[in-house]
């Protein structure tokens, strides 16, 4: 396992050693942007899918998630050590 890691680091160093810091930053940014765009493309079909099983009750009819202040209060009250 360690030999593989050394080889991987060697390849990375040889690929990046000829790039300036700006080019390296741009390469990293482009990689992150590519992953984000692929994620959007891959999961875009699910946005048009109907609710299934308990989604309607758990999301649409759930008043707890519609009011963030009430949700946070409910969470903090349930964790209170003085709760009786």
Backbone as a chain_set.jsonl record, in Angstrom:
{"seq": "XXXXXXXXXXXXXXXXXXXXXXXXXXXXXXXXXXXXXXXXXXXXXXXXXXXXXXXXXXXXXXXXXXXXXXXXXXXXXXXXXXXX", "coords": {"N": [[0.833, -1.192, 0.0], [1.941, 1.226, 0.772], [3.904, 1.563, -1.177], [2.392, 2.028, -3.447], [1.257, 4.468, -2.776], [3.539, 6.077, -2.691], [4.287, 5.929, -5.372], [2.068, 7.159, -6.529], [2.269, 9.746, -5.433], [4.685, 10.462, -6.612], [3.998, 10.53, -9.328], [2.083, 12.578, -9.243], [3.701, 14.72, -8.38], [5.477, 14.908, -10.547], [3.735, 15.656, -12.575], [2.768, 18.104, -11.696], [4.988, 19.705, -11.246], [5.88, 21.338, -13.303], [4.034, 23.29, -13.486], [2.801, 26.551, -12.683], [1.913, 28.163, -9.545], [-0.509, 29.432, -9.897], [-1.537, 28.102, -12.14], [-1.77, 25.569, -11.049], [-3.708, 26.074, -9.097], [-5.811, 26.797, -10.759], [-6.193, 24.382, -12.076], [-7.043, 22.738, -9.983], [-9.395, 24.1, -9.295], [-10.848, 23.742, -11.669], [-11.156, 20.979, -11.606], [-12.789, 20.654, -9.318], [-15.01, 22.12, -10.175], [-15.768, 20.556, -12.369], [-16.538, 18.166, -11.088], [-18.695, 19.14, -9.586], [-20.454, 19.994, -11.638], [-20.902, 17.556, -12.962], [-22.219, 16.216, -10.913], [-24.59, 17.7, -10.744], [-25.662, 17.185, -13.285], [-25.961, 14.385, -13.194], [-27.778, 14.024, -11.051], [-29.958, 15.494, -11.876], [-32.244, 14.368, -13.026], [-33.696, 13.37, -10.892], [-35.035, 15.462, -9.798], [-37.459, 15.719, -10.983], [-38.874, 13.578, -10.185], [-41.557, 11.833, -8.572], [-42.848, 12.095, -5.16], [-42.249, 9.416, -2.912], [-43.238, 6.586, -0.887], [-42.955, 7.503, 2.407], [-42.42, 10.141, 1.974], [-44.189, 12.273, 1.503], [-45.512, 12.668, 3.98], [-43.284, 13.022, 5.637], [-41.938, 15.214, 4.6], [-43.547, 17.154, 3.085], [-45.883, 17.526, 4.688], [-44.752, 18.028, 7.149], [-44.515, 20.094, 9.732], [-42.446, 20.775, 11.391], [-40.012, 21.007, 9.945], [-40.523, 23.22, 8.469], [-40.332, 25.489, 9.975], [-37.564, 26.819, 11.117], [-36.666, 27.909, 13.532], [-38.361, 26.805, 15.483], [-37.683, 24.154, 15.106], [-34.974, 24.073, 15.91], [-35.281, 24.799, 18.588], [-36.769, 22.636, 19.514], [-34.905, 20.564, 19.171], [-32.85, 21.425, 20.913], [-34.235, 21.414, 23.335], [-34.75, 18.704, 23.621], [-32.264, 17.737, 24.174], [-31.552, 18.726, 26.562], [-30.112, 18.52, 29.766], [-31.58, 18.942, 32.049], [-34.115, 18.263, 31.565], [-37.301, 16.971, 32.327]], "CA": [[0.0, 0.0, 0.0], [2.801, 2.398, 0.847], [4.571, 1.733, -2.46], [1.42, 2.636, -4.349], [1.134, 5.869, -2.382], [4.759, 6.744, -3.142], [4.194, 6.051, -6.824], [1.049, 8.157, -6.821], [2.853, 11.047, -5.126], [5.694, 10.728, -7.632], [3.287, 10.92, -10.555], [1.495, 13.888, -8.99], [4.778, 15.708, -8.363], [6.019, 15.09, -11.887], [2.747, 16.368, -13.38], [2.547, 19.455, -11.197], [6.211, 20.478, -11.038], [6.065, 22.292, -14.383], [2.938, 24.257, -13.447], [2.914, 27.611, -11.683], [0.888, 28.046, -8.499], [-1.779, 29.863, -10.484], [-2.013, 27.011, -12.986], [-2.189, 24.491, -10.149], [-4.977, 26.489, -8.498], [-6.816, 26.713, -11.818], [-6.44, 22.956, -12.306], [-7.854, 22.262, -8.855], [-10.716, 24.707, -9.466], [-11.52, 23.074, -12.792], [-11.539, 19.646, -11.135], [-13.947, 20.801, -8.43], [-16.126, 22.542, -11.018], [-16.185, 19.391, -13.153], [-17.26, 17.261, -10.186], [-19.976, 19.773, -9.264], [-21.323, 19.941, -12.813], [-21.308, 16.159, -13.159], [-23.221, 15.903, -9.884], [-25.85, 18.32, -11.148], [-26.182, 16.453, -14.441], [-26.347, 13.034, -12.779], [-28.948, 14.045, -10.178], [-31.009, 16.378, -12.377], [-33.465, 13.603, -13.295], [-34.449, 13.1, -9.668], [-35.84, 16.628, -9.444], [-38.788, 15.565, -11.57], [-39.462, 12.335, -9.682], [-42.616, 12.062, -7.573], [-42.577, 11.64, -3.804], [-42.575, 8.009, -2.7], [-43.349, 6.054, 0.469], [-43.358, 8.441, 3.452], [-41.91, 11.472, 1.662], [-45.226, 13.29, 1.635], [-45.689, 12.938, 5.408], [-42.029, 13.439, 6.254], [-41.435, 16.478, 4.06], [-44.573, 18.121, 2.723], [-46.779, 17.785, 5.819], [-43.98, 18.15, 8.381], [-44.411, 21.497, 10.15], [-41.18, 20.973, 12.087], [-38.954, 21.453, 9.05], [-40.913, 24.479, 7.841], [-39.98, 26.57, 10.894], [-36.242, 26.455, 11.615], [-36.535, 28.305, 14.934], [-39.053, 25.787, 16.276], [-36.902, 22.92, 14.994], [-33.79, 24.192, 16.764], [-35.739, 24.778, 19.974], [-37.155, 21.26, 19.812], [-33.668, 19.791, 19.306], [-32.152, 21.823, 22.136], [-35.04, 20.947, 24.487], [-34.62, 17.251, 23.768], [-30.906, 17.428, 24.653], [-31.34, 19.4, 27.831], [-29.928, 17.56, 30.871], [-32.535, 19.221, 33.125], [-35.445, 17.884, 31.09], [-37.936, 15.988, 33.211]], "C": [[0.871, 1.248, 0.0], [3.535, 2.636, -0.469], [3.646, 2.403, -3.467], [1.285, 4.126, -4.053], [2.354, 6.666, -2.82], [4.738, 6.937, -4.658], [3.195, 7.125, -7.22], [1.571, 9.565, -6.549], [3.92, 11.428, -6.147], [5.07, 11.182, -8.936], [2.709, 12.319, -10.401], [2.569, 14.977, -9.031], [5.329, 15.955, -9.753], [5.042, 15.84, -12.793], [2.63, 17.832, -12.976], [3.806, 20.306, -11.127], [6.435, 21.524, -12.123], [4.98, 23.365, -14.41], [3.21, 25.327, -12.393], [1.819, 27.419, -10.638], [-0.482, 28.438, -9.042], [-2.371, 28.766, -11.361], [-2.486, 25.835, -12.143], [-3.539, 24.822, -9.523], [-6.102, 26.395, -9.525], [-7.182, 25.258, -12.097], [-7.322, 22.37, -11.206], [-9.276, 22.807, -8.972], [-11.497, 24.008, -10.569], [-11.968, 21.665, -12.402], [-12.768, 19.695, -10.245], [-15.186, 21.197, -9.231], [-16.673, 21.38, -11.849], [-16.995, 18.42, -12.298], [-18.634, 17.838, -9.848], [-20.944, 19.7, -10.445], [-21.79, 18.524, -13.111], [-22.376, 15.749, -12.142], [-24.575, 16.468, -10.256], [-26.476, 17.547, -12.302], [-26.707, 15.08, -14.02], [-27.649, 13.051, -11.976], [-30.088, 14.917, -10.692], [-32.31, 15.63, -12.657], [-34.318, 13.399, -12.048], [-35.32, 14.281, -9.266], [-37.258, 16.52, -9.98], [-39.492, 14.297, -11.086], [-40.533, 12.639, -8.636], [-42.149, 11.618, -6.185], [-43.01, 10.182, -3.676], [-42.613, 7.683, -1.215], [-43.816, 7.122, 1.45], [-42.87, 9.865, 3.18], [-42.957, 12.56, 1.892], [-45.427, 13.663, 3.102], [-44.424, 13.514, 6.047], [-41.551, 14.808, 5.793], [-42.549, 17.49, 3.866], [-45.443, 18.492, 3.926], [-46.05, 17.991, 7.146], [-43.778, 19.62, 8.732], [-43.073, 21.782, 10.84], [-40.095, 21.503, 11.166], [-39.306, 22.749, 8.33], [-40.53, 25.686, 8.696], [-38.659, 26.213, 11.572], [-36.079, 26.81, 13.099], [-37.182, 27.264, 15.857], [-38.276, 24.472, 16.251], [-35.699, 22.947, 15.911], [-34.171, 24.167, 18.236], [-36.096, 23.355, 20.39], [-35.92, 20.376, 20.01], [-32.969, 20.13, 20.61], [-32.913, 21.372, 23.376], [-34.867, 19.457, 24.695], [-33.241, 16.844, 24.276], [-30.602, 18.026, 26.002], [-31.184, 18.38, 28.954], [-30.935, 17.77, 31.997], [-33.955, 18.85, 32.739], [-36.048, 16.813, 31.974], [-39.04, 15.264, 32.522]], "O": [[0.571, 2.218, -0.696], [3.768, 3.785, -0.844], [4.079, 3.25, -4.248], [1.207, 4.945, -4.97], [2.224, 7.804, -3.272], [5.128, 7.99, -5.161], [3.445, 7.908, -8.136], [1.342, 10.476, -7.344], [4.041, 12.599, -6.507], [5.559, 12.114, -9.575], [2.821, 13.149, -11.303], [2.372, 16.028, -9.642], [5.62, 17.098, -10.106], [5.468, 16.578, -13.682], [2.417, 18.699, -13.824], [3.707, 21.522, -10.964], [7.124, 22.514, -11.878], [5.005, 24.252, -15.264], [3.78, 25.041, -11.34], [0.909, 26.611, -10.823], [-1.495, 27.838, -8.681], [-3.578, 28.528, -11.327], [-3.475, 25.181, -12.473], [-4.411, 23.959, -9.426], [-7.211, 25.967, -9.205], [-8.349, 24.942, -12.327], [-8.239, 21.596, -11.482], [-10.245, 22.074, -8.776], [-12.682, 23.718, -10.407], [-13.033, 21.211, -12.819], [-13.681, 18.882, -10.391], [-16.277, 20.677, -8.997], [-17.884, 21.236, -12.011], [-18.024, 17.912, -12.741], [-19.626, 17.108, -9.825], [-22.12, 19.38, -10.268], [-22.948, 18.314, -13.473], [-23.316, 15.025, -12.472], [-25.595, 15.798, -10.103], [-27.678, 17.284, -12.3], [-27.783, 14.667, -14.452], [-28.522, 12.208, -12.184], [-31.098, 15.064, -10.003], [-33.385, 16.216, -12.533], [-35.538, 13.268, -12.147], [-36.249, 14.12, -8.474], [-38.164, 17.177, -9.467], [-40.593, 13.987, -11.541], [-40.411, 13.613, -7.893], [-41.184, 10.865, -6.052], [-44.011, 9.768, -4.26], [-42.078, 8.426, -0.392], [-44.945, 7.602, 1.348], [-42.908, 10.708, 4.076], [-42.648, 13.632, 2.412], [-45.503, 14.846, 3.433], [-44.502, 14.396, 6.901], [-40.832, 15.491, 6.523], [-42.496, 18.581, 4.434], [-45.707, 19.673, 4.149], [-46.705, 18.116, 8.181], [-42.971, 20.31, 8.108], [-42.625, 22.929, 10.862], [-39.325, 22.374, 11.571], [-38.457, 23.319, 7.644], [-40.417, 26.796, 8.176], [-38.634, 25.399, 12.496], [-35.42, 26.078, 13.838], [-36.613, 26.894, 16.884], [-38.218, 23.76, 17.254], [-35.423, 21.974, 16.612], [-33.46, 23.576, 19.048], [-35.761, 22.922, 21.493], [-35.893, 19.538, 20.911], [-32.54, 19.234, 21.337], [-32.297, 20.988, 24.37], [-34.84, 18.992, 25.834], [-33.066, 15.725, 24.757], [-29.504, 17.85, 26.529], [-32.01, 17.479, 29.094], [-31.13, 16.875, 32.819], [-34.893, 19.093, 33.498], [-35.372, 15.848, 32.332], [-39.682, 14.401, 33.122]]}, "num_chains": 1, "name": "protein.A"}
